[in-house]
Amino acid sequence: MKFYIINGPNLNMLGIREPGHYGKTDYSELCNMINEHCEKKGIEAVLYQSNHEGDLVDKIQEAYFMGADGIVINPGAYTHTSIALLDAVKSTSLPTVEIHISAVETREAFRQISYIREACIKTITGEGVMGYLHAIDDLSAYLRKEIDE
């Protein structure tokens, strides 16, 4: 299996930005953790982060054209603003899990809006960086079920 793990704006600032919400793990440590987890599971992981919406759209489309089986995405602030990301995920029809490090449902009112959610098979929030591993495992289980049927 091949998963694209896509991270939006400010995720490169993990460990620096609001550690009370996002923890002290930095982006490099997160990537290492994801790569180790995927390697143990036999999953090829393509990790990507950008602060630019169009670059994220391009990466979602690349996932489709490069034969990815699914996407794990933390759209960051674009969760609440980007119909372009929603449309990109819908256009690929790739199973996608939305992930948020913090419990967005307990935060500011504007964080309650997720445009991308309607194109996702699942949303994981509030598990810190461990939520990424949960998302990878759930996506893998979903795909195995789809393959078995």
C-alpha positions as CSV (number, residue, x, y, z in Angstrom):
1,M,0.0,0.0,0.0
2,K,1.0,3.5,-0.7
3,F,-0.3,6.5,1.4
4,Y,0.3,10.2,0.9
5,I,0.5,12.0,4.3
6,I,-0.2,15.6,3.5
7,N,0.1,18.5,6.0
8,G,-1.1,22.0,5.5
9,P,0.0,25.4,6.8
10,N,2.0,25.8,10.0
11,L,2.5,22.1,10.5
12,N,6.2,22.7,9.8
13,M,6.1,24.8,13.1
14,L,5.2,21.8,15.3
15,G,7.0,21.9,18.6
16,I,7.2,25.7,18.4
17,R,3.7,26.8,17.7
18,E,1.3,26.7,20.6
19,P,2.7,23.5,22.3
20,G,-0.3,23.5,24.6
21,H,-2.5,22.7,21.7
22,Y,-0.1,20.8,19.4
23,G,2.5,19.3,21.7
24,K,6.3,19.5,21.7
25,T,7.0,17.0,18.9
26,D,8.6,18.8,16.0
27,Y,7.8,18.2,12.4
28,S,11.0,16.1,11.8
29,E,10.2,13.9,14.7
30,L,6.6,13.5,13.4
31,C,7.9,12.4,10.0
32,N,10.3,9.9,11.5
33,M,7.5,8.5,13.7
34,I,5.2,8.1,10.6
35,N,7.9,6.6,8.5
36,E,8.8,4.0,11.2
37,H,5.2,3.1,11.7
38,C,4.5,2.7,8.0
39,E,7.7,0.7,7.5
40,K,6.6,-1.8,10.2
41,K,3.2,-2.1,8.4
42,G,4.6,-2.5,4.9
43,I,3.1,0.8,3.8
44,E,5.0,3.2,1.5
45,A,4.6,6.7,2.9
46,V,5.0,9.9,0.9
47,L,5.1,12.8,3.3
48,Y,4.5,16.3,2.3
49,Q,3.9,19.7,4.0
50,S,3.2,23.1,2.4
51,N,1.9,26.4,3.6
52,H,0.4,27.0,0.1
53,E,-3.1,25.9,-0.9
54,G,-2.4,25.2,-4.5
55,D,0.7,23.1,-3.7
56,L,-1.6,21.0,-1.5
57,V,-4.1,20.6,-4.3
58,D,-1.2,19.6,-6.6
59,K,0.0,16.9,-4.1
60,I,-3.5,15.5,-3.7
61,Q,-3.7,15.2,-7.5
62,E,-0.2,13.7,-7.6
63,A,-1.4,11.0,-5.1
64,Y,-4.0,9.9,-7.7
65,F,-1.6,10.0,-10.7
66,M,1.2,8.2,-8.8
67,G,-1.0,5.3,-7.7
68,A,-1.6,6.1,-4.1
69,D,-4.1,3.9,-2.3
70,G,-5.2,6.6,0.1
71,I,-4.5,9.9,1.8
72,V,-4.1,11.1,5.4
73,I,-4.4,14.9,5.5
74,N,-4.1,17.5,8.1
75,P,-5.3,20.6,6.2
76,G,-4.4,22.9,9.0
77,A,-6.3,26.2,8.7
78,Y,-7.4,25.3,5.2
79,T,-9.8,22.9,6.9
80,H,-12.1,25.8,7.6
81,T,-11.6,27.8,4.3
82,S,-10.7,25.6,1.4
83,I,-13.2,24.3,-1.0
84,A,-10.3,23.7,-3.4
85,L,-8.9,20.9,-1.1
86,L,-12.4,19.4,-0.8
87,D,-12.8,19.4,-4.6
88,A,-9.3,17.9,-5.1
89,V,-10.0,15.0,-2.7
90,K,-13.4,14.4,-4.3
91,S,-11.9,14.4,-7.8
92,T,-9.4,11.7,-6.9
93,S,-11.9,9.4,-5.1
94,L,-9.1,8.2,-3.0
95,P,-10.1,7.1,0.5
96,T,-9.0,10.0,2.8
97,V,-8.7,10.4,6.6
98,E,-8.8,13.9,8.0
99,I,-6.5,14.4,11.0
100,H,-6.1,17.2,13.5
101,I,-3.6,17.1,16.3
102,S,-5.7,19.2,18.7
103,A,-9.3,18.6,19.6
104,V,-10.7,21.2,17.2
105,E,-14.3,20.5,18.4
106,T,-13.4,22.1,21.7
107,R,-11.8,25.2,20.3
108,E,-12.9,28.4,18.6
109,A,-16.2,28.4,16.7
110,F,-14.6,28.9,13.3
111,R,-12.7,25.6,13.9
112,Q,-16.0,23.7,13.9
113,I,-16.2,24.1,10.1
114,S,-14.5,21.5,8.0
115,Y,-15.0,21.7,4.3
116,I,-12.9,18.7,3.5
117,R,-14.7,16.4,6.0
118,E,-17.5,15.5,3.5
119,A,-14.9,13.8,1.2
120,C,-13.3,11.8,4.0
121,I,-14.0,8.4,5.3
122,K,-13.1,9.4,8.9
123,T,-11.9,12.3,11.0
124,I,-9.5,11.9,13.9
125,T,-9.0,14.8,16.4
126,G,-7.4,15.5,19.7
127,E,-5.0,12.5,19.8
128,G,-1.8,14.6,19.4
129,V,0.7,13.3,16.9
130,M,-0.4,9.8,17.7
131,G,-3.5,10.5,15.7
132,Y,-1.5,10.2,12.5
133,L,-0.7,6.5,13.4
134,H,-4.4,5.9,14.2
135,A,-5.3,7.5,10.8
136,I,-2.8,5.3,9.0
137,D,-4.1,2.2,10.7
138,D,-7.7,3.0,10.1
139,L,-7.0,3.8,6.4
140,S,-5.2,0.5,6.0
141,A,-8.0,-1.4,7.7
142,Y,-10.6,0.3,5.5
143,L,-8.6,-0.6,2.3
144,R,-8.1,-4.2,3.4
145,K,-11.8,-4.5,3.9
146,E,-12.4,-2.9,0.4
147,I,-9.9,-5.3,-1.1
148,D,-11.4,-8.4,0.6
149,E,-14.9,-7.7,-0.7
